[in-house]
């Protein structure tokens, strides 16, 4: 849920309309930077979504793009879990911060604390290539917006 994300001019914000397009972020950032090479996308994607489309990072590198990709790793489809829990919401465990070893022209960070996030983000901003910041979260760490949506859906289903 990005309903409460604040942006300040002259920044721009692109998002699917509410939890509806798994894997949208990485390819969308490439499209944005292809059209506006002067922009540097800051991409937020879940681990499940990244597993679907994250390999497109190679397209960004090949085209000399430089998004900063933040992978929120909660070990699965965190949007789905509060709606209907089960093993089908678990995804294979990947070391997303290691992706840069596969792709030349990128760097990766494993992040477990807020301080590590700030430090990695500053390093990513200074780097000219693609940066992947893997942020480790608890499996049931969800936004207040998603909690509200799930409560509403549960109430309607009874």
Secondary structure in CASP SS format (residue, H / E / C, confidence):
PFRMAT SS
TARGET T0000
AUTHOR 0000-0000-0000
METHOD secondary structure of the structure
MODEL  1
X C 1.00
X C 1.00
X C 1.00
X C 1.00
X C 1.00
X C 1.00
X C 1.00
X C 1.00
X C 1.00
X C 1.00
X C 1.00
X C 1.00
X C 1.00
X C 1.00
X C 1.00
X C 1.00
X C 1.00
X C 1.00
X C 1.00
X C 1.00
X C 1.00
X C 1.00
X C 1.00
X H 1.00
X H 1.00
X H 1.00
X H 1.00
X H 1.00
X H 1.00
X H 1.00
X H 1.00
X H 1.00
X H 1.00
X H 1.00
X H 1.00
X C 1.00
X C 1.00
X C 1.00
X C 1.00
X C 1.00
X C 1.00
X E 1.00
X E 1.00
X E 1.00
X E 1.00
X E 1.00
X H 1.00
X H 1.00
X H 1.00
X H 1.00
X H 1.00
X H 1.00
X H 1.00
X H 1.00
X H 1.00
X H 1.00
X H 1.00
X H 1.00
X H 1.00
X H 1.00
X H 1.00
X H 1.00
X C 1.00
X C 1.00
X C 1.00
X C 1.00
X C 1.00
X E 1.00
X E 1.00
X E 1.00
X E 1.00
X E 1.00
X E 1.00
X C 1.00
X C 1.00
X E 1.00
X C 1.00
X H 1.00
X H 1.00
X H 1.00
X H 1.00
X C 1.00
X C 1.00
X C 1.00
X C 1.00
X C 1.00
X H 1.00
X H 1.00
X H 1.00
X E 1.00
X C 1.00
X C 1.00
X C 1.00
X C 1.00
X C 1.00
X H 1.00
X H 1.00
X H 1.00
X H 1.00
X H 1.00
X H 1.00
X H 1.00
X C 1.00
X C 1.00
X C 1.00
X E 1.00
X E 1.00
X E 1.00
X E 1.00
X E 1.00
X E 1.00
X C 1.00
X C 1.00
X H 1.00
X H 1.00
X H 1.00
X H 1.00
X H 1.00
X H 1.00
X H 1.00
X H 1.00
X H 1.00
X H 1.00
X H 1.00
X H 1.00
X H 1.00
X C 1.00
X C 1.00
X C 1.00
X E 1.00
X E 1.00
X E 1.00
X E 1.00
X E 1.00
X E 1.00
X E 1.00
X C 1.00
X C 1.00
X C 1.00
X C 1.00
X C 1.00
X C 1.00
X C 1.00
X H 1.00
X H 1.00
X H 1.00
X H 1.00
X H 1.00
X H 1.00
X H 1.00
X H 1.00
X H 1.00
X H 1.00
X H 1.00
X H 1.00
X H 1.00
X H 1.00
X C 1.00
END
